[in-house]
Amino acid sequence: MKSYQAAGEGYAELLADMDEAAAAPDTRKLPVLSAQDARLVKQVHEAAAGPEEAWLHQLERYRSLTLPFARPASGEVRWQAGPWRKIEVLAGLDPAARVQHLLALWALYLARITGETEIRLGWGAEEPRSPLLAEMAAPVVPLEVEIDLDRTFAKVKLDVIEACERAAAAGSYAWDLLMRAPHLRRVEELRRPRPWDIAVNVIGDRAGRSSAEFDSQALGAVVTLQVRAQDGAMRWIHDPARIASGQVDRMTAHLETLAWEALNPGSRESPVRRLNLLPAEERELIVDTWNRTEADYPSDCCIHGLFEDQARRTPDAIALVQGDVELSYGELNARA
């Protein structure tokens, strides 16, 4: 049986075949479905009919959030899956609460590093039991959540969880929704197996899966945060050509720091924009080390004397710019 993601890729190819068939109707024909397959197709469309308008509304607003440090796509993708790990500060919570905190922390982190308050990710839809249903249903669907950086973490978490629950309850949409909505067919990204750069996927315990099966769980074109529902553990699946493994480790450290801040009793009433997400060493590097710009200054000289010395050393260097007007040190010193 093909994996859910592979099924999605197969259906993406089918969409392309249908385009070719439409361009040459006399030479290409679609396969005839058996009675059983026809019943399954009907079941898919009946199940998708309810939330279809909501999916259309979200897909019409398609926009993929981009990590500021991600590189452009190039060449063949070779997915890399990291080890499962748990965030220490969440250990005292029950597994369901750990999952909720991780989802909220991830959405908040993305809002902080991208400057976007409308977070749009890929959400891993539940895998259908039937192979044919898997062929027809999109394996990743849009997840939209608005982050208000002036609210507390507890309130932001509620917003994120409600958005995730809505996405989970809606299930998935049939791939042919893109064929039936011509304006969506023009959005090339939606026709790809992984329309969103960043995705999140909450899964059951998949013990015993081999590394060769990791590709089927890579729902984001750049990175997927996988969260295990059984114990709240997390791992990353990413494209090393687009995001370096060292950067993935930094994201883990940032999430851990943000988790400590969010659960700190002293920060519970603070707006989430003020929560620290930099580990101590990285914070010292950025805030202190890189800002050590002090230089020796001759305290026995006045500012006009220092300017005259600079004008003698570099008379043709630009000293002042205002609109289209530029003055060199020599010109400005002469006017002074």
Secondary structure as GFF3:
##gff-version 3
##sequence-region A 1 336
A	DSSP	alpha_helix	4	23	.	.	.	ID=ss1
A	DSSP	alpha_helix	35	49	.	.	.	ID=ss2
A	DSSP	alpha_helix	52	60	.	.	.	ID=ss3
A	DSSP	beta_strand	80	81	.	.	.	ID=ss4
A	DSSP	three_ten_helix	88	90	.	.	.	ID=ss5
A	DSSP	alpha_helix	95	114	.	.	.	ID=ss6
A	DSSP	beta_strand	118	124	.	.	.	ID=ss7
A	DSSP	alpha_helix	131	136	.	.	.	ID=ss8
A	DSSP	beta_strand	140	146	.	.	.	ID=ss9
A	DSSP	alpha_helix	153	170	.	.	.	ID=ss10
A	DSSP	alpha_helix	177	180	.	.	.	ID=ss11
A	DSSP	alpha_helix	182	185	.	.	.	ID=ss12
A	DSSP	three_ten_helix	188	191	.	.	.	ID=ss13
A	DSSP	beta_strand	198	203	.	.	.	ID=ss14
A	DSSP	three_ten_helix	211	217	.	.	.	ID=ss15
A	DSSP	beta_strand	223	228	.	.	.	ID=ss16
A	DSSP	beta_strand	234	238	.	.	.	ID=ss17
A	DSSP	alpha_helix	245	263	.	.	.	ID=ss18
A	DSSP	three_ten_helix	265	267	.	.	.	ID=ss19
A	DSSP	three_ten_helix	272	274	.	.	.	ID=ss20
A	DSSP	alpha_helix	280	283	.	.	.	ID=ss21
A	DSSP	pi_helix	284	288	.	.	.	ID=ss22
A	DSSP	three_ten_helix	289	291	.	.	.	ID=ss23
A	DSSP	alpha_helix	303	313	.	.	.	ID=ss24
A	DSSP	beta_strand	318	322	.	.	.	ID=ss25
A	DSSP	beta_strand	325	328	.	.	.	ID=ss26
A	DSSP	alpha_helix	329	335	.	.	.	ID=ss27
###
